[in-house]
């Protein structure tokens, strides 16, 4: 079994305050991961209160959800609106120059103060405080720095590398104010009594830059966002054909995750297996702004390539993942990928074979294990063709082919999560 054995501990934390940037599951993958973890904590029989900065009222069953209101009477609010008016009138964007000076935007600082104010109002001697963010924001973490009296109850969840220049190649973006951002996160690492990461490799990666994380870090993998499988996809019915060998990639195709090697491998597979032209498809759903023109051009020449390059409701994605033949996890061409993709637990519980396109050193490869058959690097087109052929043959024999990884289901389970929380 992956991870440490599930154990019992007498000192149980049972009253948890979660400060989340967003809990809108249809907005971002980060929000999905946040809600999945929040629901999992509830299923562990903890009492959970959520303060969230989603900017709209969202209710989660059996959870006290409090929408954090933006503070519109602070100096930072005034400065942020004055900046917007100046930029609109002059057509001059001064955001980058201001971040070089202050480290973050005026809006960021006002949001942080708004969150701090709400924490002060609603903190009620909770046993544990967990901060959850999304993207490259970490506003809840910044807000907690203003409350040193709560550091000894604080678990800072770090979902991705931060700041951006600490991402591994091929990510190569250096943000304005990066030095101040480094100092901000160093303070987080040294202030929070506990930290948590979705993957072992991410903890090790961030520990290179902020050594304290190596001492305080726990591994809390992304959880499954449990949701009913739809009987009818409605307007999205055309995306699913259960009589067809369908390979699905669901998720944002960023610049650093080019799908062209996958498409080329699929075309070579079709050329070597003409019968598959009639009973197979490659389905890509989700935003792909950097690759959109190329993908649309490819789809005109390749009728088996089906595209829906926009975000769609998670309940649709979840239903597709449970009903296609193969789920694809596509990562960048890199020496290391310390990320645990947010969709990994959903692919595991969908119980369909996973085609993992991942670097030699990656969390996906570590979890799937050295004995897993369907994994290759993004630049190994030949191996990719071989794997698709093998998966197609397996599907031809047994259309209900399953992943069947009880060890991963255990690692991503409520019981395993509770065993980690109870170690605190």
Secondary structure, DSSP 8 states (H G I E B T S, - for coil): --SS-----S----EEEEEES---TTT-HHHHHHHHHHHHHHHTT-EEEEEE--SS----TTSEEEE-----SSHHHHHHHHHHHHHHHH----HHHHHHHHSS-HHHHHHHHHHHHHHHHH--S-SEEEEE--TT--HHHHHHTT-GGGGGGEEEEE-S-SSGGGS-TT-----TTHHHHHHHHHHHHHH-SEEEESSHHHHHHHHTT-THHHHHEEE-----------S--GGGGGG--TTSEEEEEES---TTS--HHHHHHHHHHHHH-TTHHHHEEEEEES--TTTHHHHHHHHHH-TTEEEE-S---HHHHHHHHHHSSEEEEE--SSSEE----TTHHHHHHHTSEEEEE--SEEHHHHHH-TT-SSEE-TT-HHHHHHHHHHHHHHHHH-TT-----HHHHHHTSHHHHHHHHTT-
